[in-house]
Amino acid sequence: MNKKRLGKSSIWVTDLCMGTMTMGSKNSEQESFAILDRCWDAGINFYDTAEIYPVPPKAEWVHRSEVIVGKWLKTKERSHVIVATKVAGSGHTWFNPPLRGGNTGLDRHNIRSAIEGSLRRLQTDYVDLYQTHWPDHDFPYEETLETLTELVEEGKVRILGSSNETPWGTMQAEHTAHMHGFNRYETIQNNYSIVNRRFEDALADICRREGISCLPYSPLGGGVCTGKYNGDIIPDNARFSQYLKEEGNRQKKMAHRFVNERSLNTVAALLPLAKDLSLTVAQLSLAWCRQQDFVGSVIFGATTLEQLEENLKSADITLDPEICARINEISETYPYPLG
């Protein structure tokens, strides 16, 4: 398993990271332990969770993922596991956190409340990577970064990161940290995949020039790159199949963002290329994502051991420049497939 440095920090992680956002909803505790153990046996040292997980956010199961990861973490040598979690931050049309009464801004009170809860549920006295799950551009970055820096100085957090951040927000945070001597964000966890390459428009260059590691989530396009949504097929028990059945339109909008004509056409075009390489589109997509020079570690998920085994095989795959060029041609044919 290859390892990369997170930003300019001293932390090195495997270039595959296990995401836990379905643990406690689609996966039971026992199923989650089996998945986590298999990742560990495969050599993965990096595990990502959040105070809001599992998804979709619901009051009845909020915090469950951290609880499960915490129980599993007690079975391992703590210093050998790199654990990332997140403070919720400001909500939006889909991400409406059912915790702290919906008051989840990135002020000192909420950040300190969040980290204490996460440490308790994870059964540890420190988090390796602590991330702001959603930015609040109307709130001063000074208070957010000052509070996060205090957590580093107190030994509760090792390094900091952001998630779902914009180019403006990333540079604003970098500038604020530099001007005031605060700890900076070493990572940015955003949606990035072979069917969603918007990150390359501006953020990729920022990562390269500022030494920030991208930690892509949804590297399989929310499961679209597995091929299970191809054609008119709406698979049973798939995440977006369930979202389409939800009352209201928040989850439906999220589903249509990922599962649409452009994304399905992209996967259909990638399928012959993957077959030529004796790969699945999922393996091709993960291998491609791992190879991007601004990527530190690719956060992937799995709800079954069968899915996990398929994804793990991508760790040993290296795509040559000709294959990458063919992928670029497909991306140019179907630009911005995700809505």
Contacts in CASP RR format, 6 or more apart in sequence:
PFRMAT RR
TARGET T0000
AUTHOR 0000-0000-0000
METHOD contacts of the structure
MODEL  1
MNKKRLGKSSIWVTDLCMGTMTMGSKNSEQESFAILDRCWDAGINFYDTA
EIYPVPPKAEWVHRSEVIVGKWLKTKERSHVIVATKVAGSGHTWFNPPLR
GGNTGLDRHNIRSAIEGSLRRLQTDYVDLYQTHWPDHDFPYEETLETLTE
LVEEGKVRILGSSNETPWGTMQAEHTAHMHGFNRYETIQNNYSIVNRRFE
DALADICRREGISCLPYSPLGGGVCTGKYNGDIIPDNARFSQYLKEEGNR
QKKMAHRFVNERSLNTVAALLPLAKDLSLTVAQLSLAWCRQQDFVGSVIF
GATTLEQLEENLKSADITLDPEICARINEISETYPYPLG
1 14 0 8 1.000
1 15 0 8 1.000
1 16 0 8 1.000
1 42 0 8 1.000
1 43 0 8 1.000
1 44 0 8 1.000
1 45 0 8 1.000
1 315 0 8 1.000
2 14 0 8 1.000
2 15 0 8 1.000
2 290 0 8 1.000
2 315 0 8 1.000
3 12 0 8 1.000
3 13 0 8 1.000
3 14 0 8 1.000
3 15 0 8 1.000
3 45 0 8 1.000
4 12 0 8 1.000
4 13 0 8 1.000
4 15 0 8 1.000
4 213 0 8 1.000
4 295 0 8 1.000
4 296 0 8 1.000
4 297 0 8 1.000
5 11 0 8 1.000
5 12 0 8 1.000
5 213 0 8 1.000
5 296 0 8 1.000
6 12 0 8 1.000
6 13 0 8 1.000
6 129 0 8 1.000
6 159 0 8 1.000
6 186 0 8 1.000
6 187 0 8 1.000
6 213 0 8 1.000
6 296 0 8 1.000
6 297 0 8 1.000
7 186 0 8 1.000
7 187 0 8 1.000
7 211 0 8 1.000
7 212 0 8 1.000
7 213 0 8 1.000
7 296 0 8 1.000
8 186 0 8 1.000
8 211 0 8 1.000
9 158 0 8 1.000
9 159 0 8 1.000
9 186 0 8 1.000
11 82 0 8 1.000
11 128 0 8 1.000
11 129 0 8 1.000
11 158 0 8 1.000
11 159 0 8 1.000
13 45 0 8 1.000
13 46 0 8 1.000
13 82 0 8 1.000
13 296 0 8 1.000
13 297 0 8 1.000
14 43 0 8 1.000
14 44 0 8 1.000
14 45 0 8 1.000
14 46 0 8 1.000
14 297 0 8 1.000
15 290 0 8 1.000
15 295 0 8 1.000
15 296 0 8 1.000
15 297 0 8 1.000
15 298 0 8 1.000
15 315 0 8 1.000
16 44 0 8 1.000
16 46 0 8 1.000
16 286 0 8 1.000
16 290 0 8 1.000
16 297 0 8 1.000
16 298 0 8 1.000
16 300 0 8 1.000
16 311 0 8 1.000
16 312 0 8 1.000
16 314 0 8 1.000
16 315 0 8 1.000
17 44 0 8 1.000
17 46 0 8 1.000
17 47 0 8 1.000
17 48 0 8 1.000
17 84 0 8 1.000
17 215 0 8 1.000
17 297 0 8 1.000
17 298 0 8 1.000
17 299 0 8 1.000
17 300 0 8 1.000
18 35 0 8 1.000
18 36 0 8 1.000
18 39 0 8 1.000
18 44 0 8 1.000
18 46 0 8 1.000
18 47 0 8 1.000
18 48 0 8 1.000
18 299 0 8 1.000
18 300 0 8 1.000
18 301 0 8 1.000
19 47 0 8 1.000
19 48 0 8 1.000
19 49 0 8 1.000
19 217 0 8 1.000
19 299 0 8 1.000
19 300 0 8 1.000
19 301 0 8 1.000
20 32 0 8 1.000
20 36 0 8 1.000
20 47 0 8 1.000
20 48 0 8 1.000
20 49 0 8 1.000
20 53 0 8 1.000
20 54 0 8 1.000
20 65 0 8 1.000
20 68 0 8 1.000
20 69 0 8 1.000
20 301 0 8 1.000
21 49 0 8 1.000
21 50 0 8 1.000
21 53 0 8 1.000
21 54 0 8 1.000
21 55 0 8 1.000
21 65 0 8 1.000
21 301 0 8 1.000
22 54 0 8 1.000
22 55 0 8 1.000
22 239 0 8 1.000
22 301 0 8 1.000
22 303 0 8 1.000
23 29 0 8 1.000
23 32 0 8 1.000
23 35 0 8 1.000
23 49 0 8 1.000
23 53 0 8 1.000
23 54 0 8 1.000
23 64 0 8 1.000
23 65 0 8 1.000
23 68 0 8 1.000
23 69 0 8 1.000
24 32 0 8 1.000
24 54 0 8 1.000
24 61 0 8 1.000
24 64 0 8 1.000
24 65 0 8 1.000
24 68 0 8 1.000
25 54 0 8 1.000
25 55 0 8 1.000
25 56 0 8 1.000
25 58 0 8 1.000
25 61 0 8 1.000
25 64 0 8 1.000
26 54 0 8 1.000
26 237 0 8 1.000
26 239 0 8 1.000
26 303 0 8 1.000
27 35 0 8 1.000
27 303 0 8 1.000
29 68 0 8 1.000
29 71 0 8 1.000
31 303 0 8 1.000
32 68 0 8 1.000
32 72 0 8 1.000
33 68 0 8 1.000
33 71 0 8 1.000
33 72 0 8 1.000
34 305 0 8 1.000
35 302 0 8 1.000
35 305 0 8 1.000
35 308 0 8 1.000
36 47 0 8 1.000
36 69 0 8 1.000
36 72 0 8 1.000
37 72 0 8 1.000
38 305 0 8 1.000
38 308 0 8 1.000
38 309 0 8 1.000
38 312 0 8 1.000
39 47 0 8 1.000
39 308 0 8 1.000
39 312 0 8 1.000
40 76 0 8 1.000
42 312 0 8 1.000
42 315 0 8 1.000
45 80 0 8 1.000
45 81 0 8 1.000
45 82 0 8 1.000
46 82 0 8 1.000
46 84 0 8 1.000
46 297 0 8 1.000
47 69 0 8 1.000
47 81 0 8 1.000
47 82 0 8 1.000
47 83 0 8 1.000
47 84 0 8 1.000
48 84 0 8 1.000
48 85 0 8 1.000
48 189 0 8 1.000
48 215 0 8 1.000
48 217 0 8 1.000
48 299 0 8 1.000
49 65 0 8 1.000
49 66 0 8 1.000
49 69 0 8 1.000
49 83 0 8 1.000
49 84 0 8 1.000
49 85 0 8 1.000
49 86 0 8 1.000
49 122 0 8 1.000
50 65 0 8 1.000
50 66 0 8 1.000
50 85 0 8 1.000
50 86 0 8 1.000
50 88 0 8 1.000
50 131 0 8 1.000
50 133 0 8 1.000
51 62 0 8 1.000
51 63 0 8 1.000
51 66 0 8 1.000
51 85 0 8 1.000
51 86 0 8 1.000
51 87 0 8 1.000
51 88 0 8 1.000
51 99 0 8 1.000
51 114 0 8 1.000
51 117 0 8 1.000
51 118 0 8 1.000
51 121 0 8 1.000
51 133 0 8 1.000
52 62 0 8 1.000
52 86 0 8 1.000
52 88 0 8 1.000
52 95 0 8 1.000
52 97 0 8 1.000
52 99 0 8 1.000
52 133 0 8 1.000
53 63 0 8 1.000
53 64 0 8 1.000
53 65 0 8 1.000
53 66 0 8 1.000
54 61 0 8 1.000
54 64 0 8 1.000
54 65 0 8 1.000
56 94 0 8 1.000
56 243 0 8 1.000
56 246 0 8 1.000
56 251 0 8 1.000
56 254 0 8 1.000
57 95 0 8 1.000
57 96 0 8 1.000
57 97 0 8 1.000
57 98 0 8 1.000
58 98 0 8 1.000
59 98 0 8 1.000
59 99 0 8 1.000
62 97 0 8 1.000
62 98 0 8 1.000
62 99 0 8 1.000
63 99 0 8 1.000
63 121 0 8 1.000
66 85 0 8 1.000
66 118 0 8 1.000
66 121 0 8 1.000
66 122 0 8 1.000
67 121 0 8 1.000
69 83 0 8 1.000
69 122 0 8 1.000
70 121 0 8 1.000
70 122 0 8 1.000
70 123 0 8 1.000
70 124 0 8 1.000
71 123 0 8 1.000
73 81 0 8 1.000
73 83 0 8 1.000
73 122 0 8 1.000
73 123 0 8 1.000
73 124 0 8 1.000
74 123 0 8 1.000
78 124 0 8 1.000
82 128 0 8 1.000
82 129 0 8 1.000
83 122 0 8 1.000
83 124 0 8 1.000
83 127 0 8 1.000
83 128 0 8 1.000
83 129 0 8 1.000
84 127 0 8 1.000
84 128 0 8 1.000
84 129 0 8 1.000
84 130 0 8 1.000
84 131 0 8 1.000
84 215 0 8 1.000
85 118 0 8 1.000
85 122 0 8 1.000
85 127 0 8 1.000
85 129 0 8 1.000
85 130 0 8 1.000
85 131 0 8 1.000
86 130 0 8 1.000
86 131 0 8 1.000
86 132 0 8 1.000
86 133 0 8 1.000
86 163 0 8 1.000
87 104 0 8 1.000
87 106 0 8 1.000
87 110 0 8 1.000
87 111 0 8 1.000
87 114 0 8 1.000
87 115 0 8 1.000
87 118 0 8 1.000
87 130 0 8 1.000
87 131 0 8 1.000
87 132 0 8 1.000
87 133 0 8 1.000
88 95 0 8 1.000
88 97 0 8 1.000
88 99 0 8 1.000
88 100 0 8 1.000
88 104 0 8 1.000
88 105 0 8 1.000
88 110 0 8 1.000
88 114 0 8 1.000
88 133 0 8 1.000
88 134 0 8 1.000
89 97 0 8 1.000
89 104 0 8 1.000
89 105 0 8 1.000
89 106 0 8 1.000
89 110 0 8 1.000
89 132 0 8 1.000
89 133 0 8 1.000
89 134 0 8 1.000
89 135 0 8 1.000
89 136 0 8 1.000
90 104 0 8 1.000
90 105 0 8 1.000
90 106 0 8 1.000
90 134 0 8 1.000
90 135 0 8 1.000
90 136 0 8 1.000
90 139 0 8 1.000
91 97 0 8 1.000
91 102 0 8 1.000
91 104 0 8 1.000
91 134 0 8 1.000
92 134 0 8 1.000
93 250 0 8 1.000
93 253 0 8 1.000
94 250 0 8 1.000
94 251 0 8 1.000
94 253 0 8 1.000
94 254 0 8 1.000
95 133 0 8 1.000
95 134 0 8 1.000
96 102 0 8 1.000
96 250 0 8 1.000
97 104 0 8 1.000
100 110 0 8 1.000
100 113 0 8 1.000
100 114 0 8 1.000
103 110 0 8 1.000
104 110 0 8 1.000
104 114 0 8 1.000
105 136 0 8 1.000
105 139 0 8 1.000
106 132 0 8 1.000
106 135 0 8 1.000
106 136 0 8 1.000
106 139 0 8 1.000
106 143 0 8 1.000
106 144 0 8 1.000
107 139 0 8 1.000
107 143 0 8 1.000
107 144 0 8 1.000
107 147 0 8 1.000
108 143 0 8 1.000
108 146 0 8 1.000
108 147 0 8 1.000
111 144 0 8 1.000
111 147 0 8 1.000
111 148 0 8 1.000
111 151 0 8 1.000
112 147 0 8 1.000
112 151 0 8 1.000
115 127 0 8 1.000
115 130 0 8 1.000
115 151 0 8 1.000
115 156 0 8 1.000
115 157 0 8 1.000
118 127 0 8 1.000
119 125 0 8 1.000
119 126 0 8 1.000
119 127 0 8 1.000
119 156 0 8 1.000
125 155 0 8 1.000
125 156 0 8 1.000
126 155 0 8 1.000
126 156 0 8 1.000
126 157 0 8 1.000
126 158 0 8 1.000
127 156 0 8 1.000
127 157 0 8 1.000
127 158 0 8 1.000
128 158 0 8 1.000
128 159 0 8 1.000
129 157 0 8 1.000
129 158 0 8 1.000
129 159 0 8 1.000
129 160 0 8 1.000
129 161 0 8 1.000
129 186 0 8 1.000
129 187 0 8 1.000
130 148 0 8 1.000
130 151 0 8 1.000
130 157 0 8 1.000
130 159 0 8 1.000
130 160 0 8 1.000
130 161 0 8 1.000
131 160 0 8 1.000
131 161 0 8 1.000
131 162 0 8 1.000
131 163 0 8 1.000
131 187 0 8 1.000
131 189 0 8 1.000
132 144 0 8 1.000
132 148 0 8 1.000
132 161 0 8 1.000
132 162 0 8 1.000
132 163 0 8 1.000
132 165 0 8 1.000
133 163 0 8 1.000
133 164 0 8 1.000
134 163 0 8 1.000
134 164 0 8 1.000
135 162 0 8 1.000
135 164 0 8 1.000
135 165 0 8 1.000
135 166 0 8 1.000
135 169 0 8 1.000
136 144 0 8 1.000
137 166 0 8 1.000
137 168 0 8 1.000
137 169 0 8 1.000
137 172 0 8 1.000
141 169 0 8 1.000
141 172 0 8 1.000
141 173 0 8 1.000
141 176 0 8 1.000
142 176 0 8 1.000
142 180 0 8 1.000
142 182 0 8 1.000
145 160 0 8 1.000
145 173 0 8 1.000
145 176 0 8 1.000
145 177 0 8 1.000
145 180 0 8 1.000
145 182 0 8 1.000
145 183 0 8 1.000
145 184 0 8 1.000
146 180 0 8 1.000
146 182 0 8 1.000
148 157 0 8 1.000
148 160 0 8 1.000
148 182 0 8 1.000
148 183 0 8 1.000
149 160 0 8 1.000
149 181 0 8 1.000
149 182 0 8 1.000
149 183 0 8 1.000
151 157 0 8 1.000
152 158 0 8 1.000
152 159 0 8 1.000
152 160 0 8 1.000
152 183 0 8 1.000
159 183 0 8 1.000
159 186 0 8 1.000
159 187 0 8 1.000
160 183 0 8 1.000
160 184 0 8 1.000
160 185 0 8 1.000
160 186 0 8 1.000
161 185 0 8 1.000
161 186 0 8 1.000
161 187 0 8 1.000
161 188 0 8 1.000
161 189 0 8 1.000
162 169 0 8 1.000
162 170 0 8 1.000
162 173 0 8 1.000
162 185 0 8 1.000
162 187 0 8 1.000
162 188 0 8 1.000
162 189 0 8 1.000
163 188 0 8 1.000
163 189 0 8 1.000
163 190 0 8 1.000
163 217 0 8 1.000
164 189 0 8 1.000
164 190 0 8 1.000
164 191 0 8 1.000
165 173 0 8 1.000
165 185 0 8 1.000
165 188 0 8 1.000
165 190 0 8 1.000
167 202 0 8 1.000
167 203 0 8 1.000
167 206 0 8 1.000
170 185 0 8 1.000
170 188 0 8 1.000
170 203 0 8 1.000
170 206 0 8 1.000
170 210 0 8 1.000
170 212 0 8 1.000
171 206 0 8 1.000
173 184 0 8 1.000
173 185 0 8 1.000
174 184 0 8 1.000
174 185 0 8 1.000
174 210 0 8 1.000
174 212 0 8 1.000
176 182 0 8 1.000
177 183 0 8 1.000
177 184 0 8 1.000
177 185 0 8 1.000
178 184 0 8 1.000
185 212 0 8 1.000
186 212 0 8 1.000
186 213 0 8 1.000
187 212 0 8 1.000
187 213 0 8 1.000
187 214 0 8 1.000
187 215 0 8 1.000
187 296 0 8 1.000
188 203 0 8 1.000
188 207 0 8 1.000
188 212 0 8 1.000
188 213 0 8 1.000
188 214 0 8 1.000
188 215 0 8 1.000
189 214 0 8 1.000
189 215 0 8 1.000
189 216 0 8 1.000
189 217 0 8 1.000
189 299 0 8 1.000
190 199 0 8 1.000
190 203 0 8 1.000
190 214 0 8 1.000
190 215 0 8 1.000
190 216 0 8 1.000
190 217 0 8 1.000
191 198 0 8 1.000
191 199 0 8 1.000
191 216 0 8 1.000
191 217 0 8 1.000
191 218 0 8 1.000
191 221 0 8 1.000
191 338 0 8 1.000
192 198 0 8 1.000
192 199 0 8 1.000
192 214 0 8 1.000
192 216 0 8 1.000
192 217 0 8 1.000
192 218 0 8 1.000
192 219 0 8 1.000
192 289 0 8 1.000
192 295 0 8 1.000
193 216 0 8 1.000
193 218 0 8 1.000
193 219 0 8 1.000
193 220 0 8 1.000
193 221 0 8 1.000
193 222 0 8 1.000
193 225 0 8 1.000
193 285 0 8 1.000
193 289 0 8 1.000
194 219 0 8 1.000
194 221 0 8 1.000
194 225 0 8 1.000
194 266 0 8 1.000
194 270 0 8 1.000
194 284 0 8 1.000
194 285 0 8 1.000
194 288 0 8 1.000
194 289 0 8 1.000
194 327 0 8 1.000
194 331 0 8 1.000
195 221 0 8 1.000
195 224 0 8 1.000
195 225 0 8 1.000
195 263 0 8 1.000
195 266 0 8 1.000
195 267 0 8 1.000
195 285 0 8 1.000
195 337 0 8 1.000
195 338 0 8 1.000
196 218 0 8 1.000
196 221 0 8 1.000
196 336 0 8 1.000
196 337 0 8 1.000
196 338 0 8 1.000
197 331 0 8 1.000
197 336 0 8 1.000
198 336 0 8 1.000
198 338 0 8 1.000
199 214 0 8 1.000
199 216 0 8 1.000
203 214 0 8 1.000
204 214 0 8 1.000
204 292 0 8 1.000
204 294 0 8 1.000
206 212 0 8 1.000
207 213 0 8 1.000
207 214 0 8 1.000
207 294 0 8 1.000
208 293 0 8 1.000
208 294 0 8 1.000
212 294 0 8 1.000
213 294 0 8 1.000
213 295 0 8 1.000
213 296 0 8 1.000
213 297 0 8 1.000
214 292 0 8 1.000
214 294 0 8 1.000
214 295 0 8 1.000
214 296 0 8 1.000
215 295 0 8 1.000
215 296 0 8 1.000
215 297 0 8 1.000
215 298 0 8 1.000
215 299 0 8 1.000
216 289 0 8 1.000
216 295 0 8 1.000
216 298 0 8 1.000
216 299 0 8 1.000
217 299 0 8 1.000
218 258 0 8 1.000
219 225 0 8 1.000
219 285 0 8 1.000
219 286 0 8 1.000
219 289 0 8 1.000
219 298 0 8 1.000
219 299 0 8 1.000
219 300 0 8 1.000
220 226 0 8 1.000
220 282 0 8 1.000
220 285 0 8 1.000
220 286 0 8 1.000
220 300 0 8 1.000
221 258 0 8 1.000
221 263 0 8 1.000
221 285 0 8 1.000
221 338 0 8 1.000
222 239 0 8 1.000
222 240 0 8 1.000
222 258 0 8 1.000
223 229 0 8 1.000
223 238 0 8 1.000
223 239 0 8 1.000
223 240 0 8 1.000
223 258 0 8 1.000
223 282 0 8 1.000
224 258 0 8 1.000
224 259 0 8 1.000
224 263 0 8 1.000
224 264 0 8 1.000
224 267 0 8 1.000
225 267 0 8 1.000
225 270 0 8 1.000
225 281 0 8 1.000
225 282 0 8 1.000
225 285 0 8 1.000
226 280 0 8 1.000
226 281 0 8 1.000
226 282 0 8 1.000
226 307 0 8 1.000
227 267 0 8 1.000
227 271 0 8 1.000
227 281 0 8 1.000
227 282 0 8 1.000
228 235 0 8 1.000
228 238 0 8 1.000
229 235 0 8 1.000
229 238 0 8 1.000
229 240 0 8 1.000
229 259 0 8 1.000
229 264 0 8 1.000
229 267 0 8 1.000
230 264 0 8 1.000
230 267 0 8 1.000
230 268 0 8 1.000
231 264 0 8 1.000
234 241 0 8 1.000
234 244 0 8 1.000
235 241 0 8 1.000
240 254 0 8 1.000
240 255 0 8 1.000
240 258 0 8 1.000
240 259 0 8 1.000
241 255 0 8 1.000
242 251 0 8 1.000
243 251 0 8 1.000
243 252 0 8 1.000
243 254 0 8 1.000
243 255 0 8 1.000
244 251 0 8 1.000
244 252 0 8 1.000
244 255 0 8 1.000
246 252 0 8 1.000
256 339 0 8 1.000
257 338 0 8 1.000
257 339 0 8 1.000
258 338 0 8 1.000
260 337 0 8 1.000
260 338 0 8 1.000
260 339 0 8 1.000
262 334 0 8 1.000
262 336 0 8 1.000
262 337 0 8 1.000
262 338 0 8 1.000
262 339 0 8 1.000
263 337 0 8 1.000
263 338 0 8 1.000
265 334 0 8 1.000
265 337 0 8 1.000
266 330 0 8 1.000
266 331 0 8 1.000
266 334 0 8 1.000
266 337 0 8 1.000
267 281 0 8 1.000
269 330 0 8 1.000
269 333 0 8 1.000
269 334 0 8 1.000
270 281 0 8 1.000
270 284 0 8 1.000
270 285 0 8 1.000
270 327 0 8 1.000
270 330 0 8 1.000
271 281 0 8 1.000
273 284 0 8 1.000
273 323 0 8 1.000
273 326 0 8 1.000
273 327 0 8 1.000
273 330 0 8 1.000
274 280 0 8 1.000
274 281 0 8 1.000
274 283 0 8 1.000
274 284 0 8 1.000
277 284 0 8 1.000
277 323 0 8 1.000
279 287 0 8 1.000
279 317 0 8 1.000
280 310 0 8 1.000
282 310 0 8 1.000
282 311 0 8 1.000
282 314 0 8 1.000
283 310 0 8 1.000
283 311 0 8 1.000
283 313 0 8 1.000
283 314 0 8 1.000
283 317 0 8 1.000
284 317 0 8 1.000
284 319 0 8 1.000
286 298 0 8 1.000
286 300 0 8 1.000
286 311 0 8 1.000
286 314 0 8 1.000
286 317 0 8 1.000
287 314 0 8 1.000
287 317 0 8 1.000
287 318 0 8 1.000
287 319 0 8 1.000
288 319 0 8 1.000
288 324 0 8 1.000
288 327 0 8 1.000
289 295 0 8 1.000
289 298 0 8 1.000
290 298 0 8 1.000
290 314 0 8 1.000
290 315 0 8 1.000
291 318 0 8 1.000
291 319 0 8 1.000
291 324 0 8 1.000
300 311 0 8 1.000
301 307 0 8 1.000
301 308 0 8 1.000
301 311 0 8 1.000
302 308 0 8 1.000
302 311 0 8 1.000
319 327 0 8 1.000
END
